[in-house]
Amino acid sequence: MAENDYRASVLVVDDEASIRESLEMVLEYEGYRVLEAENGAQALERVRAESPDAVLLDIKMPEMDGMEVLRILREEGFDLPVIMITGHGDVSTAVEATRQGAFDFFEKPLQRDRVLLSLRNAVENAILMRENRQLRPASQGLIGSSAAMRMLRQTISRAAPSSATVLITGESGTGKELVAGEIHRQSPRAKKRLVQVNCAAIPEELIESELFGHERGSFTGAVKKQVGKFVAAHEGTIFLDEIGDMSARTQAKVLRVLQNGEVEPVGAERTILVDVRVVAATNKDLEEEVEAGRFREDLFYRLNVVPIRTPPLREHPDDVPALVDFFVRGQESGGGVALRRFSDGALEALQGLPWKGNVRELRNHVERLLILAPGQEIRADDVLGLSGAGSGDLPAGLLTASSLREFQQSSERLYIVRKLEENDWNVTRTAEAIDTPRSNLYKKLDQYGIERPEGA
């Protein structure tokens, strides 16, 4: 489920009232907000009016069947995940539904745990796509004009046209998912599916089945044949997020796909050839994982054909004002938030915070300020006064500064003292370390009354 107590909405479409009631009871217990439709026409109306996060869609319905509903949704540009359900399923129907853009396919009687797992992945995918659209205006791509962001965009534009495997590394909140989306969007596979798999979110006992599919009866609970994510991404792109959390057994099977393009469903007697571009991401140091024996060295080299690193926000603080502007405009266009502006001092204060959670943390803090800060203009003391981004990392004395100037002077004094301590109070070495003329550093020492302590 999504963060901040957001209740994802699921539209259940089935002409049998008992099926709808049963699914409603299960889904509401799991925390979903459930919408219902008893036929195809009603389903289209509800999607157009309420934009649910996901759809559970029965195939066999009178007048307009589920395949027709799916086709119309895609033609009208709705990219929400649709999970197909049927009591008369076969392999050809599942393949056709997948080709038309279905997220998954289940046969009645439904297996509760597998449907819930698929639905969770579908909703996470929908929310991720929505967040990506909020982070990326269509005309601008990745936000920021700093050297770090320009280099990132250049790397993406060079990597996207090929079919080479890409490994995206970076801290949490730096936009690895957004980079994966851009690679797919700029690639020749853009008209095909981008299938996302969060390797850390799927239980160990289900990950192979999710990735590679399984045959009916291949294990306890496998009541039907399931198409895996690699097959679903055929001719498109598969994004393996958090790949550093993948088990050794699954790593071996992924390696086989990369080497031979062969997928072996669980319990199958033969392999399936697929044409899939693999983009993987992790916030772990995979070279360290290899040395520790937790990640296969041969798989690492197969994945690391085109390495892309997403820079943490602290490496490009100049982009903070542009990000803030975009988040503010996004909140205003969404309604419910009055027109507000950030003062220059507030933007400078935001640029000075450490942002351990990176862009995601900045976005959350901007939203908090828009809601809680008093007055029409958000000021530096609002930024530092509200609990949230980075305040726990600042010395308490800085937060009591009565003005931005006082804050800047206090923080500059603290910085100089710490650098002097690091360099054993050698002024020449300290000036070189902070890239300032020695004469300027002496002026600062005099200005702030900084003296070498006895015994230092």
Number of C-alpha atoms within 10 A of each C-alpha: 16 12 6 6 8 11 16 19 20 23 24 24 27 26 17 12 13 10 15 20 14 10 18 20 12 14 19 14 10 12 14 19 17 20 18 20 20 17 22 25 13 13 23 16 12 16 19 13 9 11 15 20 25 26 28 25 28 28 26 18 18 11 9 13 17 25 21 12 19 23 14 13 19 14 10 9 8 13 15 24 22 26 24 25 24 21 13 10 18 12 12 9 16 23 16 12 23 22 15 15 22 25 25 23 26 25 19 13 12 16 14 11 10 15 17 14 15 18 24 19 20 23 23 21 21 19 18 16 17 14 14 19 13 15 22 16 13 9 6 9 15 20 17 19 13 14 13 16 18 14 12 17 19 10 16 21 15 13 20 21 15 14 16 16 21 24 26 23 22 18 18 18 19 22 22 24 22 20 23 27 20 20 25 26 17 16 20 15 21 17 11 17 22 23 19 23 24 18 22 16 14 17 11 15 8 12 20 23 20 23 25 25 24 23 18 16 13 15 11 7 11 16 18 21 23 22 23 21 21 30 24 28 24 21 19 23 29 25 26 23 24 19 22 22 18 20 17 13 10 15 19 13 18 23 18 15 20 18 11 11 17 21 23 22 24 22 15 15 8 10 12 14 15 18 18 23 24 23 28 25 26 20 20 16 11 19 15 11 15 16 11 10 11 16 21 20 15 13 18 18 13 18 21 18 12 17 15 20 17 20 18 21 25 17 13 16 19 17 19 21 18 14 20 21 14 18 19 22 16 16 17 15 12 9 9 9 15 13 14 17 17 22 13 13 17 21 20 20 19 23 19 15 19 18 22 19 18 19 21 17 19 25 19 14 21 22 17 16 19 22 13 11 17 11 11 12 15 22 24 20 19 18 27 22 13 15 12 16 23 19 18 9 11 13 11 10 10 17 16 13 16 10 14 16 11 13 20 16 16 15 17 14 17 15 13 19 18 14 18 19 14 13 15 13 17 13 17 16 16 23 20 11 13 13 10 12 12 15 12 11 18 14 11 15 17 11 11 14 10 14 10 14 7 5 4 7
